[in-house]
Amino acid sequence: MRAVWSFWTEPFRRGEGSAWLTPEHAYLSWVLSVECARRHYPDTTLVTDDAGAELLVGKLGLAFSQVSLELNRLLGRDPQWWALGKLYAYRMQTEPFVHIDGDVFLWKRLPIELETTPVFAQSPEPFDPDNPAHYYPARAVERSVAWLPDEWRRYTAGPGTRTASCCGILGGTRTSLIAEYADLAIRVAEAPENAAGWATWGNKGVCNVLIEQMMLDAVAADRGFRVAHLFANAADPYAPAIAATAGYTHLIGSAKRSPEIMANLERRVTMDFPALAERCRITPSTLPSVYTSSVGE
């Protein structure tokens, strides 16, 4: 199984999706994510743009088996759609893979029964599309944009709870299914007929969970598949005992801005990968201003 990471630099530069305590901590996280996972998955791929390759490979010294510059195609795209970089990476995979976010650390290899499923992700996230207070704003999107795929419409039709999938990790063996889902999700964001509707949103960032996480379950269900999960419940990845048993850490949201957690990250990377940790400290940054605000997860 191939391990894949994606890095679209424009959302990172602007602090879209999630902001770190400092840029150095983001770099340290990348080191730990890649170095932990490559112990289990030596076939590694980075999907990025020119600036991302310069930073992660050239400056930080991270080693990947392959580097794709596919995300140069996102030049000029709205960086509020931070999930597009991941979706472009999902769409191009043709062999069994696991995509790993740069804030996810795999202390253990994933269970073989998970790796061999058609499609898997981190954990389920139940939501009610009719609840306007929920952070999956499905109904608001359905009222505002001109085109949505039939798979979306069928999945959200009627009352009741639906399931989306947190994509700290995403992968599987049915790469054609994953590519279909990713292509539909990309089209929701990029379709010209949706531009006027999206323009009415002051911040489209909250819609990333719909196109990446809800659409995964919608397309899988439409094709007769179920998304498998490493964790059984939404809260499990963030429960220390459960996460430790799984050998899995995901630094979501405010964890990236916790001085205590970031100090632990510094200590771990300095202890395990001292040369790479030093490169994180000396890498010049042009990103400091965005790392004092709280944005997204």
BAKOLDREN-498812 format. One record per residue (C-alpha): residue in three letters; x, y, z. Coordinates in steps of 0.05 Angstrom, whole numbers, plus 5000, padded with zeros to 4 digits. Each point is the difference from the previous one (the first is absolute). Example, Ala and Ser with C-alpha at 12.3 -4.5 7.8 and 13.67 -1.06 7.14 Angstrom:
2
ALA524649105156
SER502750694987
# end
This chain:
297
MET500050005000
ARG502650684980
ALA500050585050
VAL498050674970
TRP500350715026
SER497450634966
PHE502150725012
TRP496850594964
THR504050595024
GLU495250584990
PRO494949785053
PHE505849855047
ARG503150684987
ARG493350345017
GLY498449565060
GLU493849704967
GLY497549345029
SER504250025062
ALA505350465029
TRP506049785042
LEU503050345061
THR506050174956
PRO502349794930
GLU505749615033
HIS494949555034
ALA496749864933
TYR506849794972
LEU501349555061
SER493349674990
TRP501649854927
VAL506649685022
LEU496549555051
SER494349824954
VAL504549784942
GLU505449675042
CYS495049605042
ALA496049754940
ARG505949824956
ARG502149485052
HIS493749614981
TYR499150254928
PRO506750104966
ASP496750164933
THR498550745011
THR497150554955
LEU499450755009
VAL494950364958
THR501450755002
ASP501850624960
ASP506750324985
ALA500250395066
GLY498049395040
ALA505549584970
GLU505150545014
LEU497750045073
LEU498949275019
VAL505449684957
GLY504950554987
LYS500150365067
LEU497549495050
GLY503549414967
LEU494149525001
ALA501149404955
PHE494449724956
SER500249444949
GLN496350444951
VAL498250744998
SER494350244955
LEU498950734984
GLU492749884982
LEU497850565046
ASN503150534955
ARG493349924965
LEU496850355060
LEU503550664985
GLY494850555006
ARG494849565035
ASP496550285061
PRO504249765060
GLN493749975044
TRP499049334964
TRP505949705038
ALA497349294989
LEU501350064925
GLY507349825008
LYS498149355034
LEU494549844950
TYR504750104941
ALA504949525034
TYR494549485013
ARG497750044927
MET506849844970
GLN501349355040
THR499649354960
GLU502849515051
PRO497849845072
PHE502050595043
VAL499050375065
HIS500150754999
ILE502650285065
ASP499050725023
GLY506250375022
ASP497250045071
VAL499049245006
PHE505249545030
LEU499549244989
TRP503949695058
LYS497549324975
ARG498349724932
LEU492650014985
PRO496449345011
ILE500249544939
GLU492549935002
LEU499450754990
GLU505450054947
THR496549474957
THR493250335000
PRO497450364937
VAL500050685035
PHE501750225071
ALA500950635041
GLN501650205071
SER493250025036
PRO492650114988
GLU496850685012
PRO492449965006
PHE496150634982
ASP492950224986
PRO499650414935
ASP493750345026
ASN503650275062
PRO502250714981
ALA504750035060
HIS504149404978
TYR506750124967
TYR497949594938
PRO495850554967
ALA496949544947
ARG493250344993
ALA503050704995
VAL504449764943
GLU494249664965
ARG496250675001
SER505850414974
VAL503649634943
ALA497349814932
TRP503049304991
LEU501049425048
PRO501149284979
ASP494349515005
GLU504049615052
TRP499850605046
ARG492550124990
ARG498249275012
TYR504449965062
THR496950615035
ALA492849904977
GLY495049935056
PRO500650065075
GLY504949665047
THR507349945017
ARG505449884947
THR507249805008
ALA506150364973
SER507249765009
CYS505750385032
CYS505749974951
GLY506250055043
ILE501549374961
LEU496449784937
GLY501549424954
GLY498249324975
THR500749494945
ARG494250234956
THR503850594970
SER495050094943
LEU494550135051
ILE504350495038
ALA501850364935
GLU492650054982
TYR498350305068
ALA505850494997
ASP498250234930
LEU492850145020
ALA502250375063
ILE504850434959
ARG494550164951
VAL495450255056
ALA505450525018
GLU502350164930
ALA493749964955
PRO499150674964
GLU492549975012
ASN501349995075
ALA504450625001
ALA494350495012
GLY497249585057
TRP506849925034
ALA501150754994
THR494350115049
TRP503949645055
GLY504350455042
ASN504349415018
LYS499649354961
GLY505049665046
VAL494649655039
CYS497749664936
ASN506549604993
VAL497349475047
LEU494149904952
ILE504049914936
GLU505449585032
GLN496849625057
MET492549954986
MET501049884925
LEU504449405016
ASP494449645036
ALA494850244950
VAL503749724940
ALA502049365035
ALA492849875022
ASP497550154930
ARG504749474972
GLY498149485052
PHE506150085045
ARG500950205072
VAL505850435023
ALA504049605052
HIS503050385059
LEU506149925044
PHE495850255059
ALA492849825015
ASN497950685027
ALA501350734984
ALA503350145068
ASP504449385002
PRO506150294963
TYR500550545053
ALA499149545061
PRO507249885023
ALA499249265019
ILE496349814937
ALA504750394955
ALA506149695034
THR497349304989
ALA499150164927
GLY506850334995
TYR497050624970
THR500550755015
HIS496250554963
LEU501450725021
ILE493450334980
GLY497850725011
SER502250315065
ALA505149465014
LYS504550334948
ARG500050645042
SER500949685069
PRO506850215029
GLU500349365041
ILE498549544941
MET504850384955
ALA505549945052
ASN498949255000
LEU500450004924
GLU506650385003
ARG502949525051
ARG498049384961
VAL502750234933
THR506450275031
MET501149335035
ASP498349544942
PHE502250414940
PRO505050535024
ALA502850194932
LEU493150104970
ALA497750385062
GLU505850484991
ARG498050134928
CYS493050185025
ARG503050535046
ILE504550324947
THR495049994943
PRO498050724985
SER492550135002
THR495750504963
LEU493849785038
PRO500150285071
SER493950454998
VAL494749474991
TYR502049575059
THR496850425054
SER492849894977
SER495349425011
VAL497449734934
GLY496749344983
GLU502149315020
# end
